[in-house]
Amino acid sequence: MAIRLKFLLVAMVAATLAGPAAQVFAQSQSQPLGDIARKEEERRQAVKEPAKVYTNQDLGTVPAPPAPPPETPKPPSTSAGDASKEAEKDKEKGKETDKTATKDQAYWAGRMKQLQEQLDRDQTYADAMQSRVNGLTTDFVARDDPAQRTVIENDRRKALAELDRLKQAITTDKKALADLQDEARRTGVPPGWLR
């Protein structure tokens, strides 16, 4: 058995070394390196004018890139109570702008789009949070270590609290959409304007 392994090892080493040697041998048989060097030297002598060499002076100056716009601060995340207060403020702002702005199709479509985007955003976050809760629950069940389970349970409780807040925000968003549709219906806005 040991003789077979030694023979196999020697055969593998020989095959590994023979591959590159065969390629070098084939290249030297087809065209010797001396011929290739002579042809390259003749080609270089046949070139009358040297190639153009570009320097930094040939490139000229490049204008500096424009400064990035200043960052706008992100509004802090709100709790469910703050969300309802903000919704009331938005209604008050809407009432103030109702008195001053003309209510054309762009106005109604803009308000509807804004409320729909907020609802979509909250639903997306709620779906992601539900996935996180599901993952943490599975991870909690799969762990045996009490210390790890405690950490996972704390994270799970925080995620559940955030999920509840998002569900309340979704309810508020749906109510705001329904209120807008009622307001539009009362004022005689054509249904196509709310799309």
C-alpha positions in Angstrom: 0.0 0.0 0.0 2.8 2.4 0.9 4.5 1.6 -2.4 1.4 2.6 -4.3 1.1 5.9 -2.5 4.8 6.7 -3.2 4.3 5.8 -6.9 1.2 8.0 -7.1 3.0 10.9 -5.4 5.9 10.7 -7.8 3.5 10.5 -10.8 1.7 13.6 -9.6 4.9 15.6 -9.1 6.2 14.5 -12.6 2.9 15.6 -14.2 3.0 18.9 -12.4 6.5 19.7 -13.6 6.0 18.3 -17.1 3.0 20.7 -17.9 4.9 24.0 -17.9 8.0 22.4 -19.4 6.0 21.2 -22.4 4.6 24.8 -22.9 8.1 26.3 -22.9 9.3 23.6 -25.3 6.4 24.2 -27.7 7.1 27.9 -27.7 10.7 27.5 -28.4 10.0 25.1 -31.2 7.5 27.4 -33.0 9.5 30.6 -32.9 12.8 31.1 -31.0 13.1 34.0 -28.6 16.0 35.4 -30.5 13.9 35.8 -33.7 11.2 37.6 -31.7 13.8 40.0 -30.1 15.3 40.8 -33.6 11.8 41.5 -35.1 11.0 43.9 -32.2 14.3 45.7 -32.6 13.6 46.2 -36.3 10.1 47.5 -35.6 11.5 50.0 -33.1 14.1 51.3 -35.6 11.4 51.6 -38.3 9.5 54.1 -36.1 10.7 57.5 -37.2 9.0 59.8 -34.7 8.9 59.0 -31.0 5.5 58.6 -29.4 3.9 61.6 -27.8 4.5 61.6 -24.0 1.8 63.3 -22.0 2.7 65.2 -18.9 0.6 67.0 -16.2 1.2 70.3 -18.1 -0.5 68.9 -21.2 -3.6 68.0 -19.2 -4.3 71.5 -17.9 -6.2 72.4 -14.8 -9.3 70.5 -13.7 -12.0 72.6 -12.0 -12.6 71.7 -8.4 -15.8 69.7 -7.7 -18.7 71.7 -6.3 -19.1 71.7 -2.6 -21.7 69.1 -1.4 -25.0 70.6 -0.2 -25.3 71.1 3.5 -27.0 68.2 5.3 -30.5 68.7 6.4 -31.1 67.5 9.9 -33.4 64.5 10.2 -36.4 64.9 12.3 -36.2 62.8 15.5 -38.3 59.7 15.6 -41.6 60.3 17.4 -43.6 58.2 19.8 -47.3 57.4 19.3 -48.3 60.5 21.4 -46.0 62.8 19.4 -47.3 61.3 16.2 -50.9 62.3 17.0 -49.7 65.8 18.0 -47.9 66.1 14.8 -51.0 65.0 12.9 -53.0 67.7 14.6 -50.4 70.3 13.8 -50.5 69.1 10.2 -54.3 69.5 10.2 -53.9 73.0 11.5 -51.3 73.9 8.9 -53.6 72.4 6.3 -56.5 74.6 7.5 -54.2 77.7 7.4 -53.0 76.8 3.9 -56.6 76.1 2.9 -57.5 79.7 3.5 -54.5 81.1 1.6 -53.8 78.5 -1.1 -55.9 77.7 -4.1 -57.1 74.1 -4.0 -56.5 72.8 -7.4 -55.7 69.3 -8.6 -52.0 69.7 -7.7 -52.9 70.6 -4.1 -55.2 67.6 -3.6 -52.8 65.2 -5.4 -49.9 66.4 -3.4 -51.6 66.0 0.0 -52.9 62.5 -1.0 -49.4 61.5 -2.2 -47.8 62.8 1.0 -50.2 60.9 3.2 -50.0 57.7 1.1 -46.1 57.8 1.2 -46.2 58.1 5.0 -48.6 55.2 5.2 -46.4 53.1 2.9 -43.3 54.0 4.9 -44.8 53.1 8.2 -46.2 49.8 6.8 -42.7 48.9 5.4 -41.1 49.6 8.8 -43.8 47.6 10.5 -43.2 44.6 8.2 -39.4 44.8 8.9 -40.0 45.1 12.6 -42.3 42.1 12.5 -39.5 40.1 10.7 -37.1 41.2 13.4 -39.5 40.1 16.2 -40.0 36.7 14.5 -36.2 36.2 14.1 -35.6 37.2 17.8 -38.3 34.8 18.9 -36.8 31.9 16.9 -33.3 32.8 18.3 -34.7 32.9 21.8 -36.2 29.4 21.5 -33.0 28.0 20.0 -30.7 29.2 22.8 -29.8 27.3 26.0 -27.6 29.8 27.6 -29.7 31.9 30.1 -27.5 35.0 29.7 -27.9 35.0 25.9 -31.7 34.4 26.3 -31.9 37.4 28.6 -30.2 39.7 26.0 -32.4 38.3 23.2 -35.6 38.8 25.3 -34.7 42.4 26.0 -34.1 43.1 22.3 -37.4 41.3 21.5 -39.4 43.4 24.0 -37.9 46.6 22.5 -38.8 45.4 19.0 -42.4 44.6 20.1 -42.7 48.1 21.6 -41.5 49.6 18.4 -43.9 47.4 16.4 -46.8 48.6 18.5 -45.8 52.2 17.9 -45.7 51.6 14.2 -49.1 49.9 14.2 -50.6 53.0 16.0 -48.9 55.2 13.4 -50.4 53.2 10.6 -53.8 53.6 12.2 -53.2 57.4 12.4 -52.1 57.4 8.7 -55.2 55.6 7.5 -57.4 57.9 9.5 -55.6 60.9 7.9 -56.2 59.5 4.5 -59.9 58.8 5.2 -60.2 62.4 6.6 -58.7 63.8 3.4 -61.0 61.8 1.2 -64.0 63.0 3.3 -62.9 66.6 3.1 -62.4 66.3 -0.6 -65.9 64.7 -1.0 -67.5 67.5 1.1 -65.8 70.3 -0.9 -66.8 68.7 -4.3 -63.4 67.7 -5.5 -63.5 65.3 -8.4 -62.3 61.8 -7.4 -59.6 61.8 -10.1 -57.8 64.6 -8.3 -56.9 62.4 -5.4 -54.8 60.0 -7.5 
